[in-house]
Amino acid sequence: MKKIKKIIKYIKNSKTLIFNFVLGVSGAIEAYSGFLRGLFNNDQAFGVFMVVVASIGSYLRFVTTKPLGEKIEEGDA
């Protein structure tokens, strides 16, 4: 149970992990239903959407200034 609580703390304290979790869930939904692709009129629009997703992931990586372990320790103090 301690490990699960620690994992939840890590996720709550990381915008990048939250983003990647949502991205993973979206990918799983897309794999089984094609839901995301259905939201776009053509492949070009879907491609632009994927570039935006990649840009958000890159932005989150660059704004990360300290290790996640440090953030967790600060929150426990």
C-alpha positions as CSV (number, residue, x, y, z in Angstrom):
1,M,0.0,0.0,0.0
2,K,2.9,2.3,0.7
3,K,4.2,2.0,-2.9
4,I,0.8,2.8,-4.3
5,K,0.6,6.0,-2.2
6,K,4.1,7.0,-3.3
7,I,3.2,6.4,-7.0
8,I,0.1,8.6,-6.5
9,K,2.2,11.3,-4.9
10,Y,4.6,11.2,-7.8
11,I,1.8,11.5,-10.3
12,K,0.1,14.4,-8.4
13,N,3.3,16.4,-8.3
14,S,4.3,16.0,-12.0
15,K,2.6,17.8,-14.8
16,T,4.7,15.6,-17.2
17,L,3.5,12.4,-15.7
18,I,-0.1,13.5,-15.7
19,F,0.3,14.5,-19.4
20,N,1.9,11.2,-20.3
21,F,-0.8,9.3,-18.3
22,V,-3.5,11.0,-20.3
23,L,-1.6,10.5,-23.5
24,G,-1.3,6.8,-22.7
25,V,-5.0,6.4,-21.9
26,S,-5.9,8.4,-25.1
27,G,-3.6,6.1,-27.1
28,A,-5.3,3.0,-25.7
29,I,-8.7,4.4,-26.5
30,E,-7.5,5.3,-30.0
31,A,-6.1,1.8,-30.6
32,Y,-9.5,0.2,-29.9
33,S,-12.0,2.7,-31.2
34,G,-10.3,5.2,-33.6
35,F,-12.1,7.9,-31.5
36,L,-9.4,10.6,-31.9
37,R,-9.0,10.2,-35.7
38,G,-12.7,10.6,-36.0
39,L,-12.5,14.1,-34.5
40,F,-10.5,15.3,-37.5
41,N,-11.6,16.0,-41.1
42,N,-8.4,14.7,-42.7
43,D,-5.0,13.2,-42.0
44,Q,-3.3,16.7,-42.2
45,A,-5.4,18.0,-39.3
46,F,-4.6,14.9,-37.3
47,G,-0.9,15.4,-38.1
48,V,-1.0,19.0,-36.8
49,F,-2.7,17.7,-33.6
50,M,0.1,15.2,-33.1
51,V,2.7,18.0,-33.5
52,V,0.9,20.0,-30.9
53,V,0.9,17.0,-28.5
54,A,4.6,16.5,-29.0
55,S,5.2,20.2,-28.5
56,I,3.3,20.1,-25.1
57,G,5.4,17.1,-24.0
58,S,8.6,19.0,-25.0
59,Y,7.5,22.1,-23.2
60,L,6.8,20.2,-20.0
61,R,10.2,18.6,-20.2
62,F,12.0,22.0,-20.5
63,V,10.0,23.6,-17.6
64,T,11.0,20.7,-15.3
65,T,13.7,22.2,-13.0
66,K,14.2,19.6,-10.3
67,P,13.9,15.8,-9.9
68,L,10.5,14.4,-8.9
69,G,12.0,12.8,-5.8
70,E,12.9,16.3,-4.5
71,K,9.4,17.5,-5.1
72,I,8.0,14.6,-3.1
73,E,10.4,15.1,-0.2
74,E,9.5,18.8,-0.1
75,G,5.8,17.9,0.0
76,D,6.3,15.5,2.9
77,A,8.2,18.2,5.0
